[in-house]
């Protein structure tokens, strides 16, 4: 049976979280040499390389497996310490790493966490909703808002609801590029705003409108608020969530295709772990989603 040293697992988790052995040492209140020795001892124990010594350090596939275990153990340990009356465990306040897509983060997700800010510390990882599940799989986060309806091994899954997106543009942009309506011919040439190269929403809408591949000019704007502003200012058209546009000034946007909305189903995936802190986050997220999402 494999006998894993908790201190070595903590060193592994700290190195990945902080990015370097030096930063991990400051977090653990030991020397960088001690962190390095503990990680090496853990690698010797399991017979595999667990970290790539880059800047920042990154876990190997085997390292991801042990990283997930290390963080699960730490979460349970922190909860037990508090149940026994230790309000400030040695590791400090409970840190809950979560993954969330940019549009949820800029609309409904932060209000969900606000009530918990006094008792928990959040380490939020922003990623496309199609990729947040990867962060769970890697052990980087305890829970994630994701578009994947397939649970990550070791995780539970529940549907939160749907975010509705519509193809929107500024009035001036719509008048210039879509005077005759948002036809496939116009969509092939009108500039479009895309979040980043993982963003598939605009592409999905274009595929719906034309079976042939449409390749309009693309502006990449990797920020939810900045994306919204780029469309508002007329840089291009883009798929905007109702949760953003419902608060816009009347007449600020034109819906290019009132029947052309796209719904993105969102799910909450979390470790199958009995943890008071994770249960509290899940309850808060579930309540917020019930109000904000369809």
Secondary structure, 3 states (H helix, E strand, C coil): CCCCCHHHHHHHHHHHHHCCHHHHHHHHCCCHHHHHHHHHHHHHHHCCCCEECCCCCEECHHHHHHHHHHHHHHHHHHHHHHHCCCCCCCCCCEEEEEEECHHHHHHHHHHHHHCCCCCEEEEEEECCCCCHHHHHHHCCCCEEEECCCCCCCCEEEEEEEEEEEEEEECHHHHHHHCCCCCCHHHHCCCCEEECCCCCCHHHHHHHHHCCCCCCCCEEECCCHHHHHHHHHCCCCEEEEEHHHHCCCCCCCCEECCCCCCEEEEEEEEEECCCCHHHHHHHHHHHHHHHHHCC
